[in-house]
């Protein structure tokens, strides 16, 4: 349910040019991917979120940053460093629309898994 809500909210945030919300939504989607064991998808979404956050100039809230750091640490333990770096670079190169599509694909997979 959370994934479906996020998949619905992200395109709306993009349409409204809510640039402060888009990176947070992509980070949240990345955390959902990590919880599902989709580590490379998680890192791609985090890379996309970081790129969008950098472009928008909006800083992350300290509590959100701590949560994200915890999730990333868990994923770093599971992924080879080269795979992490490649997935991050891939995500950072995505357009916002492409990153939202990745998040929506994740939501579809989560929903299908029930």
N, C-alpha and C positions, 0 to 999 in steps of 0.2 A: 504494500500500500504506500509506503514512504517513497519507494522508487517510482511508482506511477505518479504520485503527486509532484515529485521533483521533475520528472520527464514532462509533465504538463506545465509546470511553472517556469522552467528554463526558457522555452521559446517566448513566453510572455515577457519575461525580463529582458530578453534581447529586443523584442519588438518595441518595448517601452524605453529602450536605451538605458536600462537600469544597470549601469556598468559596475556599481558597487555590489549588486546582487549576483551577477553572472559568475564571477570567480568563486564566490561562496558556494553557489549551487554546483559548480564543477568540482570543487573540493569535496563537497558532500557526496556527490556521485562517485568520486574516487574512493572515498571511505566505504561506501556501499560495495563497490567492486572489490576492495580489499577484504571486506567481511565475507564476500562470496568466494574468495580464493582466486579472483581474476586480477592477479597482481600487476601484470603488464597493462591491463586496461586502467587500473587504478593510477599507475604512474603516468600513463598518457593523459588522463584527465587532470592530474595534479600539475603536470607540465603545462597543459593548456590554461589551467587556472592561473598559474604563476605568470604566464605570458600576458594574459588579459589583465591581471592585477597590476603588472608593471606598466602596461600600456595605459591603464586608467589612472594610475597614480594613487589608488586607494590602498591603504595599508590594512593588513589583517588585524582583527582584534586579538589581544594577547591570549585570551582563553581559546579562541579558535585556532590560533597558531600553535598552542601547546597540544591541543587535540590532534591537529594535523601532523605535528612532529612525532607524536606517539604512534600514529598509524603508519607514517613513513618509516619509522624505525623498525616496526614489525615487518613491513614489506621488504625493506633493505636486507633483513636477516634471511629472507626466503629467496630473494633474487640475486643472481650473479651481478656484481657491480657494472659490468659492461651492458648487461640486459637492462638494468635500471637506467643507466645513462642513455641508452638508445631509445627506450620507451619515453623518457622525459623529453628528449630532443624531438621525437616524433610528435608528442603532444604539444610541445611549444610551437611547432610549425603549423599546427592545425588552425584553420580559421575558427571563429567563434561558432559559426553554423556547423562546421564539421565536428567540433567538440561537443556541441549540443546533440548532434546525431549519434555520437558515440555513447553519450549518457542515455539517450532514448533507447538505443539498442540494448544497453545494459538493463534498463527497466523492463524491456520486452522479455529478455531472458529470465529475469527474476520472476516476472509474472507467470511465465510459462512453467517455471519450476514449481510454482505454487507455494 
